[in-house]
């Protein structure tokens, strides 16, 4: 009898050890990187990033001088906006819900349809688009050049170049690469603190990486594979299918967003059509809602109400609530 009890205890210890090792091995794939990647052509500079932050919050980059980059990418809402579609400088709604800029240094390609290869290239679109900031770089250069402090800072940081399209884009991109999600309770769990997340969140993570298979697209520490998929939304937006030249089979495909700070970023999807995380989960569980005859890239799965609660509990552990992003003091005209 004693031998059986001892054997059972040893077996239980072995099972617990194997399970712990398996969980640890699985969590390693979600560890945060140690450094932010900056291109050799635009290495990190604290002063250039500071200048870029000022430009990011400055409405003088829009034609009407009434909105800034931060109008659509608000740090309080996970670098998005709390409405399906923001209003552009001309007073009309933009075409798509603003994607987050969190961890943009690791995102490639950029934008919902993947049309931009770099942050420098990405910034051109919203700045010049008629339904967004509706500006020209010649107009931006003129407005910024009228500000003495901007003239001095650009000339010091970009000697011989000063204020021009290239330097404005470099400063903006340098700042945007510093927009990194802070440490969340999930990260503390990854590092070994078993008390950092609830049991419900742990069950949600097991479902996320298991039967629901969310991890097949939302992988790695940012929870995205940086690829484009058709997830079955009914909207008529062709996504990457409208790019030139059009990619074969790219119709209705959109970029997989990262999930960091996801609880702050409602509404969801490229069109802002899903108001809550519960709606998002139910959309995926149903295998999408596309019209008959259209085959999206996702498959449905069975899920209970309690399991949805667990999944949301896990997703909430990805939110960093300790990072504060103060608005900069901008130079006067």
N, C-alpha and C positions, 0 to 999 in steps of 0.2 A: 504494500500500500504506500509506504514511504517512497519507494522507488518511483511508483506511478505519479505521485504528487510532485516529486523532484523533476521527473521527466516532463510532466505537463508544464511546470514552471519554466524549465529550460526552453521548451518549445515555444511558449508564449513570449519569452524574452527574445528568441530568435525571430519570431514573426514580427514583433515590435521593432526590432533592429532593422530588419529588411524593409519594413514599411517606412521607417524614418529615413533610411538611406535613399529609398526610392523618391520620397517626397523632397528630400534635400537636393537630389540630382535634378528633379523636375524644376525646383525653384531657381536653381543656378542659371537657367536660361533667361530669367527675368531680372538678373542683377543689373543695376545701373552702371553705365560706363564711367570711367574716372575722368575723362577729358572731353571737352567740346571740340569737335573737328572744325578747323578753319582752313580754307583753301590757301595754298602758297601765294596766290595772287592777291589775297586780302587777309593777311595774318591778323590775329587779335591785337587791338589797340584800345586801351581803356578810354582814351580821349576820343577816338573815332567812334566808339560805341556810344559814348555820352552824347556826341553830336548827333548820331543816328537816332538816339532816343528822343532828342528834342525835335527832330524832323518828323518822327513817327507821331508825335502828339501835336504837331503844328498844323493848324487848318490852312496855312498859307500854301500848302501843297495842293489844295483843291482850287478849282477855277473860281468858285464863289467865296472862297476863304471861310467856308462854313462847316466843313467836316475835315477830319484828319484820318490817318490810318487807324488810330485808336477808336474812331467812331464805329467801325465794323469789327475791330479786334480789341475788345475791351477786356483788360486783365481781370476785372471783377467777375466776368462771365466765362472764365476759361479761355480768354482771348477770342471770344465770339460775341454774339449779341443775343439777347433774350427774346428775339422775335424771329419769325421765319425768314424775313428778308428786310435788311436795313434800307434806309432811304439814302439815295445818292445826293451829290452836290446840287443836281438840277431839280431835286424834289420828287424824283420818281424812284420806286423800289428797284433794288438791284435784282439781277436775274436769279442768283442762287444764294443760299444761306452761307454766311461767311465761314470758311474753315478755320480751325484753330491754328495759331502760330506757335503753340507749345512744341518745343523740341524740333523747331524747324531746321536746325543745323543737320539733323539726321534724315530729313524727309527728302526723298527724290524718287520720281519727279514730283513737282508741286502743283497745286491747284486741284480742284475736284476732278478735272478731266486729264490731269497729268501733262498739260501742255508746256510747262516751264521746267527747265533743267536745273536752274539755280535760283537763289533768292534774289540776286541782282536782276535776272530776267523776269522773275515772277512779279516784282514790284511795278514794272512798266505797265502791265495790264490794268490793275485797278486804278493807277494814277491817271491813265489816259482814257480809260473807258468812259463813254458818254453817260452811262447809267450809274457810274461810281463817282470818282473824284473829278472827272471831266476836265482834266488839266492838260497843258502842254509843258514840256520841259523848258521851252524858251520862256514861257510865262512864269514858271517856277523860278528859273534863274533870275529873271527880272525882279520878282518880288523879294527873293532872298537877298539879292545884291543891294537892295535898298535899305537893308538892315545892317548897320555898322558892325555889330558884334558878329553876325554871320560872315561878313566879308573877312574880318580878322581871323576867325577860327578856321574857315576853309583854306585861307592862304597859308596859315601856319601848319595845318595838318596835311594839306595837299599842295606843297610848294610848286609854284609855276602853273598850277591847274586852276585853283580857286573853285568857284561855284559853277558847276556844269553838270550835265546829265550823269556823266560817269561817276563823279565824286558824290553826288547826291545818292545814287544807287549803292555805292560802296559803303557809305555811312549807314544807310538804312539797313543793308544786309548784315553789316557787322553787328549792329544792335540786335537785329532779329535772331542772330545765332546765339545770343546770350539769353534768349527767352527759353529757359529750361524749367521743367516742372520740378518742384522741390520734393524733398523726402516725405513720403506718405507712410501711413501705418503698414501698408503692404511691403514697403521696402524694409521696414524694421523686422517684419516677419521673415522676409527673405534672408536677412542677416542673422536669423536665429532666435529672435524674440517671439516665443510661442504665445505670449500674452498680448501681442500687438494687434491681433485681429480676433474677432469673435468666432465661435464655432460655426455660426451660420455662414460667415464669410469663408471659412475653410471649406464648408460643404459647397458653397457657391463656386469656389475656385476648382474644386474637384469636378463639378458639373461643367464648368467653363472649359476645362482641359480634357474632359472625358466625353460623356454621352452627347452633350450639346455641340461639342467640337468647335466652339467659338475660336479656339486657339489656332485653327487651321488658317485663319486670315489675320486674327489679332494676336500676333506672336511677338516674342521678345520683350525687352523692358519698356518699350513704347506701346506695345500691344498693337502693332501693325506690321504687315509684310510689305508695305509700300507698293502694293499692286492694285489693279483696277478690276472691279467685278460688276456684273449685273445682279442686283439683289432683289429684283422683282418689284420695285416701286412702279406705280402706274403712270406717273407723270410722263409727259411727252418729250422731255429733255433727252436728246440723243447722247449726252455725255461725250466720251472720247470718240464716239462715232462721227462727230462733226469735224474732227481735226483734218487738216490737209497735209499729206494725203491720208484719206481715211484708213484706219487700220481694219483689217479683215476681222469681222466678228466683234468689233468694239462698240457697237451700238448699245446704248443704255449702261455703259460701264463707267463707274466712278471710283475714285480713290478710297481705299480702306483707311478711315481715320484712326489715329492713335486714340487710346482710351484714358490717358492721363487726365485727371481733373474732370472726368466725364460727367460727374454729378452736377457740375456747375454750368454745363454747356447746353442745356435744353433751350429750344427744341432741336431735334436731331435730324440727320440725313441732309443730303445736298440741297433739298428743297424745304427743309425745316418742317416737314409734314407730320412728324411723329413727336408728340408733345412730352413724352415721358420715357424713362428707361423701361417701364413695364410695357409700353406700346412697342418699343423697339424689340424687346425679347419676344413678344407675341408675334410680331411680324416675321422674325426669323424662324420661330417654332412652326409657324404656318407654312414655311417655305416660300414666303413672298406673296404678293397679291397681284402679280402681272396678269394681263389679259390672257384668255385661253389661246394656246398655240405658241406662247412665248416661254422659253425654257430658261429661267434664271440660273445663276451659278451656285445657288444654295439649295440645301435640302432641309425639309422640316424635321422636327423631332418632338417626341412627346414630353410634356412638362406639366407639372402640377402648380397650383397657386403657391404652395410652400416653397417649391423649388425656385419659382420666380423671385420670391422674397429673399432666398439665399443668394441667388445670382446678383441681385441688386445690392445686397449686403457686401458681397465681394467687390463689386464695381465701386462702391463708395470708399473702399480702402485705398483706391488709387488716387484719391484727392488729397492734395497738399493744402492745408488750410493755414499754414504758418508763414507763407511768403507774402510780403507786402510790396506792391509796386507803386511808389509815389509818382505823381505826375511831375514832370520837370517844370522849372520856371523858364518861360520862353523870353527871348529878347524882344523888346518893343520896337515898333517901326521908328 
